[in-house]
Amino acid sequence: MHLESISLRDWKAFESATFEFPTPGKTKNVVVIGGRNGFGKTSLFEALALGLFGRDGLRLVLRAGIASDEQGRAQSFKEFMERALFGNALANGRSSCRIELKFIDDGGDPIWIERTWYFNDQGKLKAGESAEQLKIFQGIGRRVIGPGRTEHDVEGWYRDWVSKTFIPTSLAGFFLFDGESAAVYAERDMGSQVREGIEGLLGLNWLKQLQKDLRTYANTKRSQVPKGVSNEAIAELDSAVSSMEEELARYEDRLQTIENEIRDSEALRDSLTRELGYGAGTRAQLEELTREQADYEKRYNSAQDQLVTAAQSDLPLALAGGILLSKVEARLDQEARLDQWEAALSQRDDRTASVLEFLNEQLPTVEPELLERQVDGVRAAVEKALERLWFPPPGDVADSFRHAHARGPMLQRVLDRLRDAKAVSSASIVELLETMESSSAKLREVSAVIRSTEGATPQVEEKRDQLNEVNTKVGLMREERGSLTNMVKSRGADLEQKRRELGRLTGHLDQSERPAQLAGRAEKVAEMLGNLVEEAWPLQSDAVAKAMTRGIRAMAHRSDYLRDVTINEEGAVELASPDGRDLRQYDLSAGEKQIFTQALFSAIAEVSERTFPLVVDTPLGRLDENHRLNVLKHITSRKGQVILISTDTEVVGQFLAAIRAKVAKFYIIRNKVEGGVARSWCEEGYFDGQGV
C-alpha cells in the first residue's frame, strides 16, 4: 500500500495544494518534502493524520492541546480545528476546509478518503454531526464505502473500517510521527507502548475477545441442558467462574482506563516540561535541568514499580526462605512423577491384556510342546513380571498428593513462581530501595535548582503547580497500575484453573444433548485460544526485541554499545550493554533515547510486515551529528513508501547525498504573506544549493 496524493483546500496556510507521489519501487521508495519552519510542513503531516483518522488522529499531533479525559480531548480537537481554517477562507465566502487522501492498496485498487469540516460565520467549528463529513470511495468505479442504514454507531463503523483497511490509531504512531514526538516518546514508559503495539499488531486483542465470546457461548449452551442432565457441582462452578469473570473484567477495564490516563497525563507532563524549558534563565540550562529531572523521576518510578511488583508477587514467597521453597519444589516434582505414574497405571489392564493375548497366541507354537501346567506356569510368570512394570511405584514419586491444585498445566506455573521467588534476594530489594532513596534526593536537589532558575512569573508558577499536580497524579496511577496488573495476573491464573475444571466437568454432561456438545466444543476452543495467546506473546516479543537490537546497532555510532534488547511478559524493555547493565536505567543523551524509540517504531513495523507508508516530519531535528546519518539510513532502508518532511537543516548536504539514490521525488513548500495572511503552496524541487 502507498499514498498516491494529498489534496488540501483551506487547510492551515494551504489555500489549495496537491502533492502527488510516485509508486515506490525496489530502489526508489523515498519522497522528500522540504520546507522552512513556519511554511506548513507540519501542517501537511497533520493533514495526513487527521484526514485518515479524524479526531482520533489528534494523538499524533504534538502541538495539539493535551487533555487527560474525553471532554478535554473533544475541546482540544475543537480548538485545533478552529485554528486550521485558512486565514482568508471566511472573507472569500468559504466556511469549510477539506483533506482528500488517495491510497493504492496492495491489490492495486485506489481508495479515496475525503474529510470536510464545517464552520459558522465566526470561524467556530459547528456542533455535533454537522461539524464533519466523511466520504470513502474504493476501486476504479469509486464504489461508496459506508455503514448500512440500520447501523447505530456510524462513527464507530468508519473507525473500524479504517483500522482494518489501513492501521488502527493505536499503532499509527509507529508509522506516522515527527522528530519532536519521537523525543517525547523516548521520555515515556516504553512498556505500555510495547504492549499496545505488539498486541495490536498480532491481533492478540481479537483472540482474547473471541475467547471471551466463546466462554459466554458455552455458558449459554450449558444453561439449555435439560434439568437432571447437569449436576450441582457444574452449576456451582459455573456460578463461581461467572463471578470471577465479572471481577476480572472490572480489574481489566480499570487497568485500561489507568493506562489511557497515564498516557495522556504523561503527554501533558511532557508538554508542560517543554514549556517550562523556555521560561526565564538560559534555554539550554533549563532544558538540561528538566531533562535531568525527568531522568531521575523515571529511575525512581522504575525502581518503585519493580518493588511493588516484587511485593505483590515473588517477595511474599521469598520470605518463606530458600530451604522451604526448595522442599516444596522437590515435593511438587515428586507429585508430578506420581501423576505420571498413575496415568500409566490407569492403562495397566489394557496393556497387560494385550500382552497376555499375544502370549496365548504364541505358546502353542513353542517346541517341544508345553504341558498344560507348564503353560499355566509361564503365563503366571509373565503376569508377575508385567506387574513389576507398575509395582512397586518408583522410589522418586510422592506417596500422595498434598498439592492437588497444582496438577496438569497449573503445575508448571506454580514451579515457575517458586523459582522466581528463589531468585529474589535481599540484595536486590536493598538495591531498589537505595535507588529510590538516591533518586528522590536528586529530584529534590534538581527541583530546587529549577525553581531558582525559572523565576517567579505568575505563568511559570501556574505551570509549575500544574506540573507538580500532574506528577503526583501520574505517581498514584502508576502505583494503582502495578497493583491492578498483579491482581489481574493472579486472578487470571485462578480463573483459568476454574475454567479448566469446568471444561472437564462439562465433558461429563450427557453428550447426547446438542447444547452440551456445543458447550464442550466452545470450552475446548476457548482453552486452545488461551494457550495460543500465552505462546504467541513470547514468540512475537522476541521477534520485536531482535528487530530492535538490529535497529539500535545500525543507528548507534558505536558498534559495541548494545548487547541485546529483551522484552519480558509485561512488555517492559531492557537494553543490555555488553557488561549486562540496563542502559535505560542510566542517564542517556537525547540522541540515544531517540535511537531507542526509532528502533521500537521500526521493529513494530518490520514484525507487522505491513506496507503502510512511513511518514516522518522533522526526522533529524533533535539528533546530534554522530547519530543523524545512521538514523536517516535506517529509516529509508525499510520496504515500502517512505515520506520525509524536512527543514533546511536536516536532509541536506551529506545527509541528502547518503539517500539520494533512493529518492523518487522532491517537493518544496513555498510561502508568501499577502495582506497579513500567510499562504503556502507546493512545487516540485528542493532547497537551493542541493543540486535538485
N, C-alpha and C positions, 0 to 999 in steps of 0.2 A: 504494500500500500504506500502511496505517496501523495503529497499535496501538489495539485496542479496549479491552483491560483487562489489568491485572496483579493477580493474587491471590497473597497471601503467607500462609504458615502456619508459625509458629515460626521466622521468619527475622529474625535480629538482634533488634531491640526490638519487632518486629511479631508479636504472638501470632497475630493474624488480621486481615487487611486486604485490601480490594479497591478498586482505583482503576479507574473506568470513564471512557472518553474518547469524546467525540462524533466523528462522521465529519467530517474537516476540510472546510471549504467554501472558496470562492474568496476570501471576505473574512474569514472567521473560521477560522483554521487553527492557532491557538496555544492551548496549555494551560499554565497557570501553577500550579505547586505550591509552596506556601510552607512553610517550616519553620525553626525556630531551630536554631542549631548544637547538635548532640548529640541532636536529636529524631528522627533517622532519615532525613533527606533523602538523604544519600549512600548509605545502606543501600538505598534504593529504586533509585538509579542502579545500584548493584552487582547488585541482583536482576535488572534487565533484562539487564545484560552477561553474568552467569553463567547466567541462565535460558535465554538464547538460545544461547550458545556453550559452556557448561560450563566446564571447566578452561581452555580456550583464551581465554575472556573475562577471565581474571585479568590479562592485559596491560593491560586498560582500567581496572583498579582501582589508583588511585595509592597507596592506603595499604596495599596488599598487600605482603608482603615481596618484595624484588627479588632475583633469582638470575640467574646467568650460564650455567647449564647445565641439562640436562634433570632431573637428580636434584634439583638445588636448586629448580627450579620445582615439581616434584612435592611436595617437602616444604613449600614456601611455600603451595601450594594446600591441603594437609592442615591446616596451622596456621591458615590463614584460615577454612576451613570449620568447624573446631572452635571458633572464636570466633563463628561465625554462628548457632549453635543458640540459640534463645530461652532466657533465663535460667531460667525455671520449667518448661521442657518436660519434662526428666527427672523432676522432682519430681511432675509430673502424669501420668507414665506414657507420655509421648510421646518416642520416640527417633529422630525424623526431622524434617526441615524440607522444605518444598516451595515451588516457584515455578511458577505457571501463567501463561503469556502467551497472549493471543488476538490474532491479527492478522487483518486483512481484506486479501486480496491485490488486485491490480489488476483481477482479474476479478470481484471481489465475493464470492469464496468465503472462508469462515473457515478459519484454521489455528490449532490449539491446540498448544502446546509445554508439556509438564509435566516438570519435573525434580525428583526427590526424592533427598535424601542421607540415609544411614542411619548411626547412631552406636551405639556399645556403651554399657553401663551407666555407664561413666566419662566419657561425652561425647566419646570419641575416634572419629574417622571410621573406619568399617570399612575393611578392606583389600580390594584387588582389585576385581572386578566387583560385589561386593555393596555397595560404597560408594555407588553412584549408579544410579538408574533413570531412563531417558528414554523418554517416550511422546510420539508426534506423531500428531495426527489432522487430517484435511483434509476440507472440504466439509460441507454441511448434515448428511449422514449420518454424520459423524465416521469417515470411512474411515481405517483404521490405516495409517500410513506406516512402513516399515521394510525392512531388507535381506532377501534371500532366505535360505533355510536353509543354502545352500552358501557364503554369504559368510563369509570368514575374518576380515576386518578390519571388524567391526561398528562400532567407534568411528569408523574412517575413513569408512565409508559414511555415517553420520549427519553427520559433519563436512562431507563433500562435498555432501550434500543441503541442509544449512543454508546453505552458501556459495552454492549455485546458486539457491536459493529466495529468500534474503534478501541477504546480503553476506558475503564471506569475512572472516575475522578480521583479515587484513592490511589491510583497508580500513575495518574497523569504527570505528577511532579517528577517522576523518574524520566520522562520523555520531553517535557516542556518545562524549562527552568532558566533562570538567569544567574549570573555570577554572584549577585548580591544574595539571592535566595540560597545558593549553594553555601555561602558563608554562614547564613543563618542556620541552615540545616546542620552544619558542622558543629554548632554550639548546642544542639538539642540532644535529647536522649535518643540514640540511634536504635535502641531495642524496639521501640514501638514502630518506628519506620520500617525496620526489617521484618517484623512480624506481619505488619499490614501488607507489605509488598509481596512477601513470599506466599502468604495465604491467598491473597487476591490473584496472583499470577497462576498459581497451581490449582485454583478452584477449590481449595480445601474448605472455604466457607460454604460453597454449594454442596459439597459432600456432607458436611456437618448438618446442613439444613435438610438434605434428603434423609439422612439417618434419623433426624428428629421426626420427620413426617412418617417414616416407616414405623417408628415406635408408636406414634399416635394411631396409625392404621391398625397395628397389631392389637392395641388396647381396645379399639372399637370392635374388631372382629371377635376378640375373646368375650366381650360383653354379649355377643349374639349367640354364643353357645348355649343351648337349652339348659335349664336348671337341672341339676343332678349329674350333668356331664362334667362340669367344673367341680372344684372342691374348695374347701375353706382355706387351705394353705395358699392356693393360687390367688384367691380373692384378696387375702390379707397382703400377700407380697405385691400384688398389682397395685393396691392402695398405697403401700409404702413407697413403691417406685414412683407413682404419680406425685406423691408429696415431695419426694426428693428432687424430682424433675422440676417442679414448680419452684422449690427453694433454690436450686442451682440456676434456673433461668433468671431469678431475681438477682442473684450474685453476678451473673454474666451481663445482664442489662446494666446494672450499676457499674460494673467494670468498664463496659464500653462507653458509658457516659463519662466516667472518670478519664478514660483515655482521650476522649474528644476535648474535655475541658482542660486537661493538661496540655494538649497540643495547642489549643487556642490561647491559653494563658501564657505558655512559653513563647508563642509568637508575639503576644502583646508585650511580654517582658523584653524580648529581643528588640522590638520596635522602640520601647522606652529607653533601653540601654543605648541604642544608636543615637536617639535624640539627645540624651544627656551627654553623649560624647561630643556634641557640637556646641556645648554651652560655653560659659566663661572658662578662662585658662587656655592653655595651648591645646589644639585639637589632638595632636599626636599623643600628648601626655594623658589626656582623658581617655582616648581610645585604648591606650595600653593599660591604664588602670581598670577600666571597665572590663576589658578582656581578661585581665588577671583576676578580677573579682568573679567573673563567670567561671573561670577555670577552678578556683577554689570551691565555689558553690557546687560545681559538678563533681569534684573529688569528694566533697563531704556527702552529697546526696548518694553517690555511688556506694560509698562505704556504709552509709546508713541503710540503703536498700539491701545490701548483702547481709548486714547484721540482722535486719528484720526477717529476711528470708530464712537465715540460719535459725533464728529464734523460733520461728513458726514451723520449721520442718525438721532439720537434722540435729539441731542443738539439744532439744529435749531427749532424744535417743542417745546422743553422745554423752550426756551427763550420767547415763547409766554405767558408763565405764567400758573400756575396751574388752576386759575379760568377760563380762556378762554378754556383750554384743557378740563376741566370738563363740561363746557357748550356744547362744540362740541360733546363730548362723549354722553352726555344726549340727544342732538338733534339726533345723529345717532341712539341711542336706540329707540327714538320715530319714526324715519323714518323706522327702521326695523319693528316695530309693524304696521306702516302704510302699509308697503309692505305685511305683513301677512294678514292684514285686506282686502286689495284689492284683494289678491289671493283668500281669502274666498268669497269675494263679486262676483268674476267672476263666481263662481259656484252657485250663488243665484237662478237664473232662473231654472236650472235643479233640484236643491234640493227642491225648492218651488213647482215645478210642480209635483214631485213625491209624496210630502206630500198631495197636493190637490187631486191628482188622487186617493190616498188611502182613503182620506176623502170622496170623491164621492162614493166610493165603500161601505163605512161603513154607510153613512147617511140613506139609505133605510132600514137598519136593526134596526134602533132606534125605540123603542116602548115607548109610543104610537107614531104612525106615525106623522112626522112633516109636517106642511103645507108648501107650496112652498115658501111663504115669510119667513117662519122660516128657511128653508134650505138655502135660499139666505143670511139671516142674520148670520147664523152660519158660512157659507163659507166666508163671508166678515170679520167676526170677526177673523177667523183663519188666513186669509191672512194678516190682520192688525197685528196680533200677530207675524206672521212669519217675517214681516218687522222689528220688534223690534230686531231680531237676528243680523241685519246689520246696522240699523239706529236708532238713530244717532250713528256715529262711537264712539268707546271707548274714554274716555277722555284723555288717556295717549298716543294717537297717534299724529303724526305731522300733520299739516294742509296741507303740500305739501312736495315735495322732493327738498331740497336745494342741496343735495349731490347725484346727480343722478349716479355719477360714483361709489359710494360706495353701491352697491346693490348686493345681492347674496353672493357668496364666497368672493368677494372683501371686503365686509363689515367687516368680522372678521379680515382680515389683517389690515384694517385701524384702527379698535378698538385696536388691539394688539400694533400697532405703537404708538397710543395715550397713552396707558397705560405704555408702555416702556418709553415714553418721560416724563410722570409724575413721573416716578421713578428716573429720573436724578435730582440730587441735586447739588447745588453749592459746598457743602462739598465734594462730590465725585470727582468733577472736580479739586478742590483745592488739594485734596489728590493725584491725579495723577500728577499734576504739581509739588507738593512737592517731590514726589517720583522721578520724572525725575531730579529735581534740586539736590537732595541729592545724587542720583546715579551718576550723572555727576561729582559732586565734588569728590566723592570717586574714580571714574575712573581716574581722573587727578592725584589724590594722589597715587594710586596704580601704575599707569603707570610711574610716576616719580621714584618710588622705584625700579620698574623693570629695568628701563634704568640704574639706578645707580648700580644695582646688576649684570646685564648681562655682563658688559664690553663693549668694542667697537671694536671688531674684524670686519673686512670687511664682513665676512659671516653673523655674527649676525646682523650687520647694514642692510645688504641686506634683510635678512629675516624679520627684524623688519619693514622695509619700505614696504615690500610686505604685511605683516600682516596688517599694517595701511591702505594700499590701499584696501585690501580685506574687512576690517571692514567698510570702507567708502562705498564701493560698496554694501555690504550687507544692510547697513542702508538705502541707497537710494532705493534699490529694495524692502525692507520691506515697505517703505512709499508708493511706487507705488503699491505694492500688496494690501495694505489697501484701497487705492483709487479705484483700479480696482474691488476689492471684493464688495465694497459698490455700485459701478456703476453697476456691474453685477446683484446684488440683486435688485436694484431699477429698472433698465431697464427690468429685467426679469419679475418683477411684472407687469409693464406696458404692456409688450409683451403678457403676459398670459391673461390680460384683453382684449386686442385686438383680441387674438385668440378665446376667448370665444364668443365675439361679431361676429366674422367671422363665427364661427360654427353655431351660431343662425341664421345668415342671409343665410348661406348655406342651412339650412333646408327649406328656403322659395323658393329655386330653384324648377323648375319643376322636381319632383321626378320620372316622367315617363322616364326621360333621365338617362340611365345607368351611365354615368360619374358622374352625380350629386349624384346619390345614393352612389357610391363608395367614392366620396369625403366626403359626410356626415358621412359615417361609419368610414372612416380613421380619421376624426376630433374627433369623439366620443372616439375611441380607444386611440388616442394620448392624449386626455384630461384625460382619465382614467389612463393612464400610468403616466402622470404628478402628478395626485393625489396620485398614488401609491408611487412614489419616495418621495413625501413630507411626506407621512405617514410612510414609511419604515425607513427613517433616524432616527427619534427619537426613534422608537422601537428598532432598532438594536444598536444605540449608547448607549441606556440604558442598553442593554444586555452586551455590551463590558465594560461599566462602572462598572456594578455589578461584572463581572468576574475580572476586575482589582482590585476592592475592596477586593474580596476574596483572590486574589493573594498577594496583599500587606500585608493583615492581616496575611496570612500564612507565609510570608517570614520575616516580620519585627520582631525584637527581643522584641518589646514592643507591647502588645496586645491592648493597649489604644492609640496607636499612630495615627490612622486614623479613621475618622468617615465614610466617603464615598468618592467616586470618581464621578464626574459629567462631562459630555461631552456636550457642547452646540451645536447649529445647525451649527456653523462654524468649529467644530472639536476641539475647544480649551478645554484643560483638566484642571480641578480644583481638587486639592486634599485637601479636607476639614479636618481639625483637629477637635477634639471634641469641641473646643471653636469657631469653624467657620472660622479660618484663612486658607488661601490658602497656603499650605506648599511649593508650587513651587515658591512662591514669596520671600522665605527666603533662607538663606544660608544653603544648605543641604550638608551633607557629601557625599563623593564619593560613599560610600556603599548605602546610601539612594537613591541617584539618580539611581544607577544601579537596585535597587529593583523596583523602579517605572517603569523603562524601561523593566525589565524582566516581570513585571506584564502585561504591554501592549502587549509584544510579546505573552505571554501565553494566554491572553484574546482573541487576534485575532485568534489564533489557535483554541481555545476552541469554540468560537462562529461559526467559519467556519465549524466545525465538519469534517475537512479534516483529513485523516490518513497519510499524508505525513510525512516522518521521521523528527524528531527534531535532528539536529546535532549542537553541541556546542563545539567550540575549546576554551581552557583555560577558563572553566566555572566559576572558582572561583578566577581568577587572581588578581583582584583589590578589592576583598571583604575582610572586616575585619573578625576576628574570630566570632564576635557576629552575623554576617549575613550568614556566609558560610553554616552552617548546614541546616538552613531553606530554603535557596535558592536551595541547592542541592536536598533536599527532594521534593521541589515543582517542579523542573524541571523534576525529574524522576517519578512524580506521574501522568503524562499525559498518556492517552491511546495511543497505537501505539509505534512504534520503537523510542528509544532514543539512540543516539550515543554521548558519551562524549570523547573528546580528551584532556587528562590531562597531566600536568607536574608532576614531582615527589614531588611537594609540595602542590598539590591540593586534588585530590580524593585519599587520602591515610589515614591511621590511622583511627581515629574515624569517619571521613567523608566517607571513604570506607565502614566501618562497618555498617553505617546507611543505605546504599543502597545495601549491599552485596546480600541480598536475591532476589533482582530484576535483578541482573546481569546474562545474559545468556552466555556471552563470554568475555574473556580478550585477548587483544593483547598488545605486547610491540614492540616499534620501536627501532631497534638496528642501530648503526652507526660505521663506521670504515673509517679511512683515509688511502688511498693507493696511493702512487705516487703523493701526493699533491692533490688528488681528494677525496672528501668525498662520501661514498656510504652508503645508508640506505636500510634496509630490515625489514620485519615484522616476528614475531614469536608469537605463542600462549603463553600466560603467562603475567606476570606483573612485577612491580618493586620488587626488592629483599626485603625481610622482610615483605611483605604484606600478606603472607600466601596463595598465589595463585599458 
